[in-house]
């Protein structure tokens, strides 16, 4: 009897999330494709004139109870002013943090494992003088990230600015991927 009650409770939760998360994100300005599913509320912050697009049939998991791996925090999607974050169709994201300062493109049918971090910026100046307080954009390096279709990015991986990941790639858990020079 208890297992039946838990199943009913989880079904109610999923229905609630898929109504209210979509409404919340649409009010924020996120473009959401058809049949996108949300497991709990992601944290979303759009910069001025920025864009987040989530493709059809994608799933964003922000609750450890609904993934075997578990996640340390909800999915976090953030953009700076004039940035773009594009998530392709049929992509699954579990507790990842994705921050676009310029542009991040994630292809279709990708799997983004638990607690992955994807950033297209250094966030801070690399110059030693006044690094902590320097907000001058010309001193803070950013470069687009492109992840092609059907990539699997393992848990706790970090994808840094300028990275290009070819289609069908597998990035092992705990990897750090950066632009090749």
C-alpha positions in Angstrom: 0.0 0.0 0.0 2.8 2.4 0.9 4.5 1.9 -2.5 1.3 2.7 -4.3 1.0 5.9 -2.3 4.6 6.9 -3.1 3.9 6.2 -6.9 0.8 8.4 -6.7 2.8 11.2 -4.9 5.6 11.1 -7.4 3.1 11.2 -10.3 1.4 14.3 -8.7 4.8 15.9 -8.3 5.8 15.3 -11.9 2.5 16.7 -13.1 2.9 19.8 -10.9 6.5 20.4 -12.2 5.6 20.0 -15.8 2.8 22.6 -15.5 4.4 25.2 -13.2 8.1 24.9 -14.2 7.1 25.5 -17.9 4.9 28.4 -16.9 7.6 29.9 -14.7 10.3 29.6 -17.4 8.1 30.9 -20.2 7.4 34.0 -18.0 11.1 34.5 -17.7 11.5 34.3 -21.5 12.9 30.8 -22.0 11.8 29.2 -25.2 10.6 25.6 -24.5 10.1 23.0 -27.2 7.4 20.4 -27.3 7.2 17.6 -24.7 10.1 19.0 -22.6 10.0 17.4 -19.1 11.2 19.0 -15.9 11.9 17.0 -12.7 11.7 19.8 -10.1 12.5 23.4 -10.6 15.8 24.4 -12.3 17.5 27.7 -11.4 17.3 30.0 -14.4 18.7 33.5 -14.9 18.6 35.3 -18.2 20.7 38.3 -18.8 19.4 41.3 -20.7 18.6 40.5 -24.4 19.8 36.9 -23.9 18.2 33.7 -25.0 17.7 30.2 -23.7 16.1 27.7 -26.0 15.4 24.1 -24.8 14.6 21.7 -27.7 11.8 19.2 -28.1 11.6 16.1 -25.9 14.5 17.3 -23.6 14.6 16.4 -19.9 16.1 18.5 -17.1 16.5 16.6 -13.8 16.9 18.7 -10.7 15.9 16.1 -8.1 18.1 13.3 -6.9 15.2 11.0 -6.3 14.6 10.7 -10.1 18.1 9.7 -11.3 20.2 6.7 -10.3 23.3 8.9 -10.0 21.8 11.6 -7.9 22.6 15.3 -8.3 24.2 17.8 -5.8 22.0 20.7 -6.9 19.2 21.6 -9.4 20.0 22.3 -13.1 21.3 25.8 -13.3 21.0 27.7 -16.6 22.4 31.3 -16.7 23.2 33.8 -19.4 25.0 37.2 -19.5 23.6 40.1 -21.5 23.2 39.3 -25.2 24.3 35.6 -24.8 22.7 32.5 -26.2 22.2 29.0 -24.7 20.8 26.5 -27.1 19.9 23.0 -26.0 19.1 20.5 -28.8 16.1 18.1 -29.1 16.1 14.9 -27.0 18.9 16.1 -24.7 19.0 15.0 -21.0 20.6 17.2 -18.3 21.0 16.1 -14.7 22.0 18.8 -12.1 24.4 20.5 -14.5 25.5 24.2 -14.3 25.6 25.9 -17.7 26.7 29.5 -18.0 26.8 31.3 -21.3 28.6 34.6 -21.5 28.6 34.6 -25.4 27.1 31.3 -26.8 26.9 27.7 -25.8 25.3 25.2 -28.3 24.5 21.7 -27.2 23.4 19.4 -30.0 20.5 17.0 -30.1 20.4 13.6 -28.3 23.2 14.6 -25.8 23.5 13.3 -22.3 24.9 15.8 -19.8 25.7 13.8 -16.6 25.2 14.8 -13.0 26.9 18.0 -11.8 28.7 18.8 -15.1 29.9 22.4 -15.4 29.9 24.2 -18.8 31.2 27.7 -18.9 32.2 29.8 -21.9 34.0 32.4 -19.8 36.8 32.8 -17.2 34.4 34.9 -15.1 37.4 37.0 -13.9 40.4 38.7 -15.5 43.6 36.7 -15.7 45.6 39.9 -15.2 47.1 39.9 -11.7 46.3 43.5 -11.0 42.9 44.1 -9.4 41.7 40.6 -10.5 39.0 40.4 -7.9 37.3 43.6 -8.8 38.1 43.9 -12.5 34.8 43.8 -14.4 36.2 45.1 -17.7 34.9 42.7 -20.4 38.0 43.1 -22.6 40.1 41.6 -19.7 37.7 38.7 -19.1 38.1 36.1 -21.8 35.1 34.3 -23.3 34.8 32.0 -26.2 31.8 30.0 -27.6 31.4 26.3 -26.8 30.0 23.9 -29.3 28.9 20.4 -28.4 27.7 18.4 -31.4 25.0 15.8 -31.5 24.8 12.6 -29.5 27.6 13.4 -27.0 27.8 11.9 -23.6 29.4 14.1 -21.0 30.2 12.1 -17.8 29.4 13.2 -14.2 31.5 16.0 -12.7 33.1 16.9 -16.0 34.0 20.5 -16.7 33.7 22.0 -20.2 35.7 25.3 -20.5 35.5 28.2 -22.9 36.3 27.6 -26.5 35.7 23.8 -26.3 34.5 21.9 -29.4 33.2 18.4 -28.8 32.6 16.3 -31.9 29.4 14.3 -32.5 29.2 10.9 -30.8 32.0 11.8 -28.3 32.1 10.3 -24.8 33.7 12.5 -22.2 34.7 10.4 -19.2 33.5 11.3 -15.7 35.6 13.9 -14.0 37.2 15.2 -17.3 38.3 18.8 -18.0 37.8 19.8 -21.6 39.3 23.0 -22.9 40.1 24.7 -26.1 43.1 23.2 -27.9 45.7 25.7 -29.0 
